[in-house]
Amino acid sequence: MSAPTEHRRSATRRAVVIAALAVVMGSLFVASYSLALGDPVPHRIEAALVGDPAGHESTVDSVQRVAQDGLVFHPYASVADALHAVDEQNVYAALDLTAPTPTLYVASAAGASVARVLEQVAVADPAVRVVDTRPLGTHDPNGVEIFYLMLVATIVGFITVFQVGANAGPFSPRRWTAFVAGLAVGASLVFTLVDGLLLHRLTLPVLESWGILALHILAVASFCSLMVVLIGRWAIVPTWLFFVVLGNSSSGGAVAPPLLPAPFAFVSQWLPSGATVTSLRNAVYFANCQHLQPIAVLAVWAVALFGAMIVVTHKLGKSPGTD
């Protein structure tokens, strides 16, 4: 068999393998998004309760029926305490049974999908008043702008690594480290300014949002760089699985964690994507109630992955831009 013929057959086999792998990865993407986001159902929605439920059984039953018995009530001494818990995002809703008209307080900014479910109480039981204490912005009526911002940061983070590694090399490990850090700082600033100051889609606090997005892009680019150095051309597989198939579908950006299936809800706030969405949501809609946990989770991922990339690239003496 001639060498050109063997080369063509080898190229054909590689093309078939790559195409098959692309189909599998696409199928996993469709499956994860369909399972997690296609039919959101209440599983466990933390809620505050003010007043005695024994005297308002029909009201409580109506609220629970709308939530498919997914509400977990926690007693609070006053409406003020319950609303503070909503602001702190310790609960997603608060039911006040002490008012002349039973009132259900929701917060669309904390989880638009949860609020939409609970707002159906007013239809199921007109005797219950529904009040949105933290409405979404006029340019973000569905609460997905933050999800889109995280998504584009994710895509740019790993696509840039692949393209620069393939087309701009060679890079020394030191230069590659500087490039990844520069990408994280520069791209995050641009995205913050475009989505906030230029398009006015979100009221993004510049410094805080810049820092959050920088940590996210740093985590994505570092992970992708690490995979390229360790497994070469197949690095797209773990990167796609970790950040797109699992991370984005469980992030809570499109569907809030209480409506996600149990496995997705469990990992939601412990992965970079979910931590980024939560941190940005707090920065935009809960400026006085920013939580340390999501920022700490994101920072740990970013620092650990960036550190691992530095160690591996220097130890092996190569970077994604090295032939």
Backbone torsions as a table, in degrees:
resi	resn	phi	psi	omega
1	MET	NA	132.5	-176.4
2	SER	-72.4	154.4	-179.4
3	ALA	-61.1	-43.5	178.6
4	PRO	-59.8	-38.8	179.6
5	THR	-65.4	-44.1	178.9
6	GLU	-63.4	-38.5	179.0
7	HIS	-64.0	-41.8	179.7
8	ARG	-64.4	-42.0	179.4
9	ARG	-65.9	-39.1	178.3
10	SER	-63.8	-42.1	178.4
11	ALA	-64.2	-38.8	178.9
12	THR	-63.8	-43.6	179.2
13	ARG	-61.7	-43.5	179.3
14	ARG	-62.7	-39.9	179.4
15	ALA	-63.4	-41.2	179.0
16	VAL	-64.3	-43.7	179.2
17	VAL	-61.8	-45.1	-179.4
18	ILE	-63.8	-43.4	179.0
19	ALA	-63.2	-42.6	178.8
20	ALA	-63.0	-41.5	179.1
21	LEU	-64.4	-39.8	178.5
22	ALA	-62.5	-40.3	178.8
23	VAL	-64.8	-42.3	179.0
24	VAL	-62.8	-45.7	-179.5
25	MET	-64.2	-38.9	176.2
26	GLY	-64.8	-38.2	178.7
27	SER	-64.9	-41.0	177.6
28	LEU	-64.1	-38.1	176.8
29	PHE	-61.0	-49.8	179.7
30	VAL	-61.6	-43.2	-177.8
31	ALA	-64.1	-46.5	-177.5
32	SER	-65.0	-43.3	-179.5
33	TYR	-70.2	-36.6	179.1
34	SER	-67.3	-44.6	-178.4
35	LEU	-68.4	-40.2	-175.2
36	ALA	-83.4	-38.4	-169.5
37	LEU	-115.9	-14.4	-172.3
38	GLY	-68.3	-37.6	-177.0
39	ASP	-142.4	73.6	-176.9
40	PRO	-62.9	130.6	-178.1
41	VAL	-129.5	135.0	178.6
42	PRO	-60.2	132.5	176.9
43	HIS	-114.9	-56.2	178.9
44	ARG	-149.3	104.2	-179.5
45	ILE	-110.2	111.5	178.9
46	GLU	-69.9	133.3	-177.5
47	ALA	-143.7	148.6	176.5
48	ALA	-91.1	149.4	179.5
49	LEU	-132.4	123.5	177.8
50	VAL	-116.0	121.5	-178.6
51	GLY	110.0	179.0	-176.1
52	ASP	-95.3	112.7	-179.3
53	PRO	-66.8	-21.6	-178.0
54	ALA	-62.1	-32.0	-179.4
55	GLY	-89.2	-0.7	-178.8
56	HIS	-137.4	48.5	-175.5
57	GLU	-61.8	-38.7	-177.7
58	SER	-66.7	-37.5	178.5
59	THR	-65.5	-47.1	179.8
60	VAL	-62.7	-40.5	179.3
61	ASP	-64.1	-38.9	179.9
62	SER	-64.0	-44.0	179.7
63	VAL	-65.1	-43.5	180.0
64	GLN	-66.7	-35.7	-179.6
65	ARG	-65.0	-42.0	177.7
66	VAL	-64.4	-38.0	-179.4
67	ALA	-86.0	8.6	179.6
68	GLN	54.7	42.1	179.5
69	ASP	58.9	28.0	-178.8
70	GLY	-94.6	-3.6	-179.2
71	LEU	-79.5	134.7	173.9
72	VAL	-115.6	106.5	-174.1
73	PHE	-85.0	142.5	174.4
74	HIS	-125.6	126.0	-176.8
75	PRO	-70.0	138.3	175.5
76	TYR	-127.9	148.2	-173.6
77	ALA	-73.6	-30.0	-175.9
78	SER	-146.2	164.2	177.6
79	VAL	-65.1	-38.3	179.5
80	ALA	-60.2	-43.1	178.1
81	ASP	-64.5	-40.2	-179.3
82	ALA	-66.0	-43.0	179.4
83	LEU	-67.6	-32.9	175.5
84	HIS	-64.9	-37.3	177.3
85	ALA	-65.7	-34.8	175.5
86	VAL	-65.3	-44.6	178.6
87	ASP	-62.6	-36.9	178.5
88	GLU	-77.7	-5.5	-178.1
89	GLN	60.2	30.6	170.9
90	ASN	-78.2	-24.5	175.2
91	VAL	-136.8	159.0	180.0
92	TYR	-95.7	-15.6	-177.4
93	ALA	-155.8	165.0	177.4
94	ALA	-141.4	128.8	179.7
95	LEU	-106.8	116.6	-179.5
96	ASP	-100.5	111.3	179.7
97	LEU	-97.7	-0.1	-178.7
98	THR	-90.8	-15.1	-179.6
99	ALA	-75.3	154.5	176.3
100	PRO	-54.3	-37.6	172.7
101	THR	-112.0	117.4	179.7
102	PRO	-51.8	132.1	-173.5
103	THR	-125.5	131.8	175.5
104	LEU	-107.2	118.1	177.8
105	TYR	-95.8	129.1	176.8
106	VAL	-123.3	171.5	179.1
107	ALA	-139.1	97.2	-178.3
108	SER	-57.9	-35.7	-177.7
109	ALA	-65.6	-26.6	179.7
110	ALA	-79.4	-24.6	-179.9
111	GLY	178.5	94.8	-175.5
112	ALA	-60.6	-37.3	-178.6
113	SER	-66.1	-37.8	176.8
114	VAL	-67.2	-45.1	-179.9
115	ALA	-60.3	-40.8	-179.8
116	ARG	-62.5	-38.5	177.6
117	VAL	-64.2	-49.1	-174.7
118	LEU	-71.2	-27.7	179.1
119	GLU	-64.9	-16.6	177.2
120	GLN	-69.3	-9.5	177.2
121	VAL	-60.0	-38.1	-179.0
122	ALA	-62.6	-27.2	176.9
123	VAL	-81.9	-43.9	-178.3
124	ALA	-68.8	-34.2	-179.1
125	ASP	-142.0	92.3	-177.9
126	PRO	-59.2	-14.3	179.5
127	ALA	-75.2	-11.1	-179.9
128	VAL	-100.2	127.5	176.9
129	ARG	-90.8	137.5	179.1
130	VAL	-114.0	127.9	-179.2
131	VAL	-125.1	129.3	177.3
132	ASP	-94.2	108.4	-175.8
133	THR	-81.4	-21.4	-179.8
134	ARG	-135.5	75.2	-178.2
135	PRO	-69.6	157.0	177.5
136	LEU	-76.8	163.1	178.5
137	GLY	-69.5	160.5	-177.6
138	THR	-64.7	-26.8	179.7
139	HIS	-92.6	2.7	-179.3
140	ASP	-137.3	57.7	-173.4
141	PRO	-65.5	-23.3	-179.2
142	ASN	-102.4	-1.2	176.1
143	GLY	69.0	30.1	-177.4
144	VAL	-112.9	-1.4	-179.3
145	GLU	-60.2	-40.5	179.4
146	ILE	-66.3	-37.8	176.1
147	PHE	-61.4	-44.2	178.9
148	TYR	-62.7	-38.6	-179.8
149	LEU	-64.9	-43.7	176.1
150	MET	-64.4	-39.2	-177.7
151	LEU	-64.0	-45.2	-179.1
152	VAL	-68.4	-33.9	176.2
153	ALA	-64.4	-38.1	178.0
154	THR	-65.0	-49.8	-176.9
155	ILE	-62.5	-46.9	179.9
156	VAL	-63.5	-36.6	-179.4
157	GLY	-58.5	-47.4	-176.9
158	PHE	-91.0	-31.3	178.1
159	ILE	-64.2	-40.1	179.4
160	THR	-62.4	-41.1	178.9
161	VAL	-60.7	-46.9	-179.6
162	PHE	-63.4	-43.8	-175.9
163	GLN	-70.9	-42.8	178.6
164	VAL	-66.7	-41.6	178.5
165	GLY	-62.2	-35.0	-177.3
166	ALA	-83.9	-29.1	-169.3
167	ASN	-118.9	-15.1	-173.6
168	ALA	-115.5	-3.7	-175.5
169	GLY	-67.5	-179.7	-1.4
170	PRO	-82.5	152.1	177.1
171	PHE	-120.0	138.4	171.0
172	SER	-75.8	158.0	177.7
173	PRO	-54.8	-38.0	179.9
174	ARG	-65.1	-45.2	179.6
175	ARG	-66.5	-36.1	179.4
176	TRP	-67.4	-39.4	177.0
177	THR	-59.7	-44.2	178.6
178	ALA	-65.1	-38.1	179.2
179	PHE	-63.4	-46.4	-179.1
180	VAL	-62.0	-43.7	178.6
181	ALA	-63.7	-42.3	179.0
182	GLY	-65.3	-39.0	177.0
183	LEU	-60.8	-45.9	-178.8
184	ALA	-61.4	-45.3	-177.8
185	VAL	-70.4	-46.2	-175.4
186	GLY	-71.6	-48.9	-177.9
187	ALA	-64.0	-40.9	-178.9
188	SER	-64.3	-37.3	178.2
189	LEU	-65.8	-43.5	179.5
190	VAL	-61.9	-47.1	-179.1
191	PHE	-61.9	-40.0	179.0
192	THR	-63.1	-44.4	-178.6
193	LEU	-70.6	-39.0	-179.4
194	VAL	-66.6	-49.7	-176.2
195	ASP	-73.3	-28.8	-178.3
196	GLY	-94.9	-73.4	-172.6
197	LEU	-72.2	-34.8	-175.9
198	LEU	-83.5	-54.2	-176.6
199	LEU	-89.6	-18.4	-178.8
200	HIS	57.2	34.4	178.0
201	ARG	-76.3	-37.4	179.6
202	LEU	-134.2	150.0	174.7
203	THR	-87.9	79.8	-174.9
204	LEU	-85.7	122.5	169.6
205	PRO	-67.7	116.7	-165.1
206	VAL	-58.1	-54.8	-174.3
207	LEU	-63.7	-44.3	-178.3
208	GLU	-66.4	-46.3	179.8
209	SER	-66.0	-40.1	177.3
210	TRP	-57.6	-46.9	-179.6
211	GLY	-64.2	-41.8	-179.8
212	ILE	-63.8	-48.0	-179.7
213	LEU	-66.4	-34.9	177.8
214	ALA	-62.5	-41.8	178.0
215	LEU	-64.2	-39.7	-179.3
216	HIS	-66.0	-48.0	-180.0
217	ILE	-64.4	-37.0	177.2
218	LEU	-61.1	-41.8	178.6
219	ALA	-64.7	-45.5	-178.6
220	VAL	-64.6	-50.3	-177.3
221	ALA	-65.4	-36.7	179.2
222	SER	-68.0	-43.5	178.8
223	PHE	-61.8	-47.3	-179.7
224	CYS	-62.2	-43.6	178.7
225	SER	-61.0	-42.5	179.5
226	LEU	-61.7	-43.2	179.4
227	MET	-66.2	-38.3	178.7
228	VAL	-62.6	-42.8	-179.5
229	VAL	-67.3	-38.2	-174.6
230	LEU	-82.2	-40.3	-174.4
231	ILE	-126.3	5.5	171.6
232	GLY	69.8	-133.6	-169.9
233	ARG	-64.6	-16.9	-179.3
234	TRP	-90.7	11.8	-177.4
235	ALA	-62.2	-23.3	179.6
236	ILE	-61.7	-28.2	-175.6
237	VAL	-65.1	-59.7	179.6
238	PRO	-65.0	-32.2	179.3
239	THR	-64.8	-46.0	179.1
240	TRP	-63.2	-45.0	-177.8
241	LEU	-64.4	-43.8	-174.0
242	PHE	-74.3	-45.7	-172.8
243	PHE	-93.9	-32.6	-175.7
244	VAL	-97.4	-55.9	-176.5
245	VAL	-66.6	-48.8	-176.9
246	LEU	-93.1	-51.3	-172.9
247	GLY	-62.9	-53.1	-175.8
248	ASN	-69.6	-38.4	-178.5
249	SER	-68.1	-27.7	-178.5
250	SER	-100.8	6.8	-171.0
251	SER	-68.1	-22.7	-175.6
252	GLY	84.4	5.8	-179.1
253	GLY	-78.4	-39.7	179.4
254	ALA	-92.4	-38.2	177.4
255	VAL	-132.8	127.7	-177.1
256	ALA	-63.9	149.1	-177.0
257	PRO	-50.2	-38.3	-179.8
258	PRO	-62.4	-16.6	-180.0
259	LEU	-103.2	0.5	179.2
260	LEU	-85.7	151.6	172.2
261	PRO	-58.1	154.0	-172.0
262	ALA	-50.2	-48.5	-178.2
263	PRO	-61.6	-40.0	179.9
264	PHE	-69.9	-40.7	179.5
265	ALA	-64.4	-35.4	-177.8
266	PHE	-65.6	-43.6	-176.0
267	VAL	-88.2	-9.2	-170.6
268	SER	-47.3	-54.2	-172.9
269	GLN	-91.2	7.0	-179.6
270	TRP	-111.0	4.5	177.2
271	LEU	-112.4	156.7	-177.1
272	PRO	-55.4	-42.1	-176.5
273	SER	-62.9	-47.7	179.7
274	GLY	-65.4	-40.6	178.5
275	ALA	-64.2	-36.8	178.8
276	THR	-66.6	-46.6	179.6
277	VAL	-59.5	-46.9	-178.5
278	THR	-64.5	-43.1	-179.6
279	SER	-63.9	-43.2	178.8
280	LEU	-67.0	-39.8	178.7
281	ARG	-61.8	-43.3	178.1
282	ASN	-63.1	-40.4	-178.6
283	ALA	-64.7	-36.7	-176.5
284	VAL	-83.4	-47.5	-170.4
285	TYR	-107.7	-16.4	-178.2
286	PHE	-132.3	58.2	-172.1
287	ALA	-57.6	-33.2	-178.3
288	ASN	-92.0	4.0	-175.6
289	CYS	-132.3	34.6	177.4
290	GLN	-64.9	134.1	-178.1
291	HIS	-98.2	148.5	-179.2
292	LEU	-76.3	-34.7	-172.0
293	GLN	-55.8	-53.8	-177.7
294	PRO	-62.5	-37.0	178.6
295	ILE	-67.3	-40.2	178.5
296	ALA	-64.7	-42.4	177.8
297	VAL	-60.0	-47.1	179.9
298	LEU	-63.0	-43.0	-179.7
299	ALA	-64.5	-40.3	179.3
300	VAL	-63.0	-45.5	177.6
301	TRP	-60.0	-47.9	-176.3
302	ALA	-63.1	-48.0	-178.0
303	VAL	-67.2	-43.0	-178.8
304	ALA	-64.4	-45.1	-179.0
305	LEU	-69.9	-39.7	177.5
306	PHE	-64.2	-42.6	177.8
307	GLY	-64.0	-42.6	178.4
308	ALA	-62.9	-40.2	177.9
309	MET	-61.8	-44.4	180.0
310	ILE	-61.3	-46.4	-178.1
311	VAL	-62.9	-47.9	-176.1
312	VAL	-68.0	-44.8	-178.6
313	THR	-64.4	-38.4	179.5
314	HIS	-74.5	-36.5	-179.9
315	LYS	-68.2	-40.8	179.9
316	LEU	-86.1	-12.5	178.0
317	GLY	69.5	29.2	178.7
318	LYS	-148.9	160.5	179.4
319	SER	-133.3	173.6	177.8
320	PRO	-57.2	-21.6	179.0
321	GLY	-91.7	6.7	-179.2
322	THR	-93.8	133.3	178.8
323	ASP	-68.7	NA	NA
